[in-house]
Amino acid sequence: MTAMVESVGGEAAIRHLIEASPLRKSGEPEEIATVALFLATDDSSFITGQLLRVDGGIDI
């Protein structure tokens, strides 16, 4: 849920995506940020060439 989502009608505009997702919730900016922060640390130093989908299962 970001300003971009709000600009297109808020949660009501993406309700169909939320209901179709396995987690039945929208993602929060912090959930994306924690992945980005992890990838920026040495803890991810052995990860190469991967596609990490941080989408709550929408793309399953």
Secondary structure, DSSP 8 states (H G I E B T S, - for coil): --HHHHHTTTHHHHHHHHHHSTT-S---HHHHHHHHHHHTSGGGTT--S-----STTTT-
